[in-house]
Amino acid sequence: MSSLRRQGSSIIMSNYYYVYILASKRNGTLYIGVTNNLLKRVKEHKDKIVKGFTQKYNVHMLVYYEQTENVHSAIKREKDLKLWKRQWKMRIIEEMNPE
């Protein structure tokens, strides 16, 4: 899926995919996902439109993300991150987002 963005009077097609990590609070429950529209997806989590894990555990704070133009790379990275130890996930979150 491609997303559209406006530049001046023209619309530009962009193919960005995001692997993201949400948290319930600092050092709280983590959720890892992939999307092609990060802002929309985070809002869906915050508004509890997404049924399931994030709604049940109130996981909606964006704490980390990576961007790529290749959907297969994004999906692979998501799967890889899900296999990581929690300590490793917390380290990359703290490096990108110390607050």
Backbone bond lengths (Angstrom), bond angles and torsions (degrees), N, CA, C in turn:
res aa  C-N    CA-C-N  psi(-1)  N-CA   C-N-CA  omega(-1)  CA-C   N-CA-C  phi
1 M - - - 1.446 - - 1.520 109.28 -
2 S 1.267 116.79 137.93 1.454 122.13 178.18 1.518 109.19 -104.03
3 S 1.308 115.65 154.07 1.451 119.33 173.99 1.525 108.15 -113.99
4 L 1.321 115.41 155.49 1.452 121.14 -178.62 1.521 109.37 -107.08
5 R 1.329 116.14 145.60 1.454 119.82 171.46 1.521 107.57 -140.65
6 R 1.294 115.97 150.06 1.457 121.87 -176.94 1.522 109.68 -97.76
7 Q 1.311 115.88 134.49 1.462 121.75 173.78 1.518 106.13 -130.71
8 G 1.323 115.49 108.07 1.463 119.37 -175.05 1.516 109.36 64.75
9 S 1.318 116.60 -127.34 1.463 120.27 -179.17 1.527 112.57 -96.88
10 S 1.332 117.25 1.12 1.465 118.65 -178.97 1.527 110.77 -111.54
11 I 1.312 115.15 157.18 1.455 121.58 178.50 1.519 107.71 -105.98
12 I 1.320 115.78 131.26 1.454 121.79 -178.05 1.526 108.77 -111.82
13 M 1.315 115.92 133.67 1.450 121.32 177.27 1.528 108.25 -82.95
14 S 1.319 116.68 130.10 1.466 119.03 176.41 1.519 109.43 -128.09
15 N 1.297 115.28 142.58 1.455 121.82 -178.33 1.517 109.69 -116.86
16 Y 1.300 116.79 75.15 1.446 120.46 178.15 1.522 109.05 -110.04
17 Y 1.316 114.59 143.21 1.458 121.62 177.71 1.518 107.01 -127.91
18 Y 1.301 115.89 145.81 1.452 121.62 -174.59 1.523 110.61 -126.15
19 V 1.311 115.13 133.16 1.456 122.29 167.49 1.516 103.77 -100.57
20 Y 1.319 116.88 129.86 1.457 119.18 -174.10 1.517 111.14 -136.06
21 I 1.326 114.10 156.29 1.453 121.22 174.92 1.524 107.72 -123.22
22 L 1.316 114.77 129.73 1.459 122.26 174.48 1.522 108.24 -109.11
23 A 1.328 116.52 153.58 1.461 121.54 176.11 1.519 109.37 -133.07
24 S 1.326 115.95 153.24 1.464 120.55 176.74 1.529 110.13 -78.22
25 K 1.319 116.35 -32.30 1.465 124.52 177.79 1.521 106.67 -169.25
26 R 1.318 117.51 178.85 1.468 120.28 177.74 1.522 108.49 -59.53
27 N 1.324 117.19 127.97 1.464 123.92 -177.83 1.527 113.12 60.54
28 G 1.317 116.53 23.91 1.461 121.02 -179.35 1.516 112.82 -94.85
29 T 1.314 114.80 -158.85 1.457 122.45 179.66 1.519 109.97 -66.00
30 L 1.338 117.32 138.44 1.463 122.47 -179.39 1.521 111.07 -111.67
31 Y 1.324 114.55 150.64 1.467 122.11 174.92 1.519 107.20 -136.96
32 I 1.316 117.29 135.73 1.464 122.06 178.69 1.513 108.49 -117.84
33 G 1.339 115.94 131.72 1.456 120.58 -179.84 1.513 111.68 -143.36
34 V 1.338 115.13 178.19 1.458 121.99 177.98 1.527 108.01 -137.69
35 T 1.321 116.43 143.88 1.462 121.29 -178.09 1.520 109.95 -157.51
36 N 1.321 116.27 164.64 1.465 119.67 173.39 1.537 110.90 -105.83
37 N 1.331 117.36 0.69 1.460 121.52 177.45 1.530 107.64 -140.80
38 L 1.310 115.75 89.05 1.461 121.56 -172.15 1.525 112.45 -62.71
39 L 1.318 117.83 -46.96 1.465 120.07 -177.91 1.532 111.69 -61.18
40 K 1.315 116.15 -44.67 1.466 120.65 179.44 1.526 110.90 -63.47
41 R 1.317 116.15 -43.51 1.468 120.23 -176.74 1.525 111.38 -66.56
42 V 1.328 117.92 -42.04 1.465 120.88 178.62 1.529 109.78 -63.93
43 K 1.323 116.83 -40.50 1.468 120.25 177.57 1.523 110.93 -62.44
44 E 1.325 116.81 -39.45 1.467 119.98 177.32 1.527 110.50 -61.44
45 H 1.314 117.29 -40.64 1.468 120.40 177.17 1.531 110.30 -65.34
46 K 1.335 117.14 -45.74 1.466 120.91 -178.85 1.523 111.98 -62.56
47 D 1.329 115.68 -38.94 1.470 120.78 -179.39 1.528 112.18 -83.32
48 K 1.325 116.41 2.90 1.469 123.88 178.48 1.527 112.48 58.09
49 I 1.329 115.19 34.19 1.465 121.63 175.07 1.521 109.30 -76.25
50 V 1.336 115.68 -31.07 1.455 121.79 -179.65 1.528 107.81 -81.63
51 K 1.307 116.41 111.36 1.466 121.57 179.56 1.522 109.59 -76.88
52 G 1.304 117.05 149.82 1.458 120.21 175.37 1.514 112.65 116.61
53 F 1.328 114.99 -141.80 1.465 123.31 -170.55 1.528 112.89 -54.81
54 T 1.329 117.70 -51.88 1.468 119.39 -173.86 1.526 111.24 -67.81
55 Q 1.303 116.66 -33.54 1.461 119.91 177.63 1.534 109.92 -70.31
56 K 1.321 116.06 -46.67 1.468 121.56 -177.55 1.528 112.19 -60.56
57 Y 1.344 116.37 -41.97 1.464 120.85 -175.50 1.529 113.40 -102.58
58 N 1.329 116.96 11.16 1.467 122.61 177.04 1.528 112.09 53.27
59 V 1.324 115.68 49.11 1.459 122.81 -179.31 1.531 107.82 -99.78
60 H 1.334 116.85 108.73 1.468 118.71 -176.13 1.525 115.03 -150.11
61 M 1.318 118.98 2.54 1.465 120.15 178.82 1.526 110.17 -90.54
62 L 1.313 116.59 120.90 1.462 120.87 176.40 1.526 108.35 -72.46
63 V 1.339 116.30 120.24 1.463 120.28 -177.94 1.525 112.67 -118.60
64 Y 1.338 117.28 -12.76 1.462 120.46 -177.88 1.521 109.16 -163.61
65 Y 1.334 115.69 145.38 1.463 119.81 171.23 1.516 110.60 -155.78
66 E 1.310 114.51 157.30 1.464 123.42 173.48 1.518 107.08 -130.68
67 Q 1.317 117.34 148.64 1.457 122.67 -178.92 1.522 109.88 -118.94
68 T 1.334 116.33 141.13 1.456 121.69 175.78 1.528 108.54 -147.51
69 E 1.311 116.22 162.12 1.463 120.57 176.07 1.525 111.76 -97.55
70 N 1.318 117.56 -1.32 1.457 121.38 -175.94 1.524 110.24 -114.91
71 V 1.323 116.34 115.70 1.464 120.94 -177.14 1.521 111.68 -62.20
72 H 1.322 117.77 -35.74 1.460 120.83 -179.86 1.530 110.97 -67.36
73 S 1.325 116.35 -38.13 1.467 120.52 176.10 1.520 110.75 -64.25
74 A 1.319 116.32 -40.32 1.466 120.62 179.69 1.524 111.04 -63.61
75 I 1.317 116.58 -44.97 1.464 120.95 -179.86 1.529 110.74 -65.24
76 K 1.335 116.34 -41.27 1.465 119.65 178.42 1.524 110.74 -63.97
77 R 1.316 116.77 -43.07 1.471 120.47 179.71 1.530 110.44 -63.78
78 E 1.328 117.02 -40.64 1.469 120.29 177.26 1.526 110.29 -58.52
79 K 1.316 116.70 -47.56 1.472 120.97 179.84 1.521 111.14 -62.92
80 D 1.335 116.72 -41.39 1.463 120.57 178.88 1.534 111.00 -62.40
81 L 1.341 116.61 -46.59 1.463 120.19 -179.27 1.525 111.57 -61.97
82 K 1.314 116.87 -35.89 1.461 120.35 179.47 1.527 111.67 -64.98
83 L 1.335 117.32 -23.50 1.463 121.59 178.43 1.531 112.76 -86.07
84 W 1.325 116.48 -15.12 1.458 120.92 -178.17 1.520 111.21 -65.36
85 K 1.336 115.68 153.07 1.451 121.60 170.89 1.526 108.21 -67.87
86 R 1.315 116.02 149.04 1.465 121.23 179.84 1.537 111.23 -54.37
87 Q 1.316 116.27 -41.31 1.467 121.59 -179.44 1.532 110.85 -57.01
88 W 1.321 117.70 -40.77 1.462 121.50 179.49 1.523 110.23 -67.47
89 K 1.325 117.15 -40.61 1.469 120.97 178.70 1.522 110.01 -63.33
90 M 1.332 115.95 -43.16 1.464 119.49 -179.04 1.533 110.57 -63.91
91 R 1.320 117.26 -35.12 1.471 120.72 179.51 1.528 111.09 -63.59
92 I 1.352 118.13 -46.31 1.470 118.17 -179.16 1.521 111.06 -69.41
93 I 1.327 117.43 -32.02 1.468 120.44 176.81 1.522 109.22 -64.47
94 E 1.318 117.19 -48.63 1.473 121.43 -179.01 1.528 111.92 -62.59
95 E 1.338 116.85 -35.06 1.458 119.54 179.30 1.524 111.62 -67.01
96 M 1.341 116.71 -40.39 1.463 120.43 -178.17 1.522 111.51 -83.71
97 N 1.328 116.23 -33.12 1.450 120.86 -169.93 1.530 110.27 -140.28
98 P 1.315 118.26 75.45 1.464 120.52 -176.05 1.524 113.93 -65.97
99 E 1.298 118.16 -16.90 1.470 121.15 179.50 1.503 110.81 -82.27
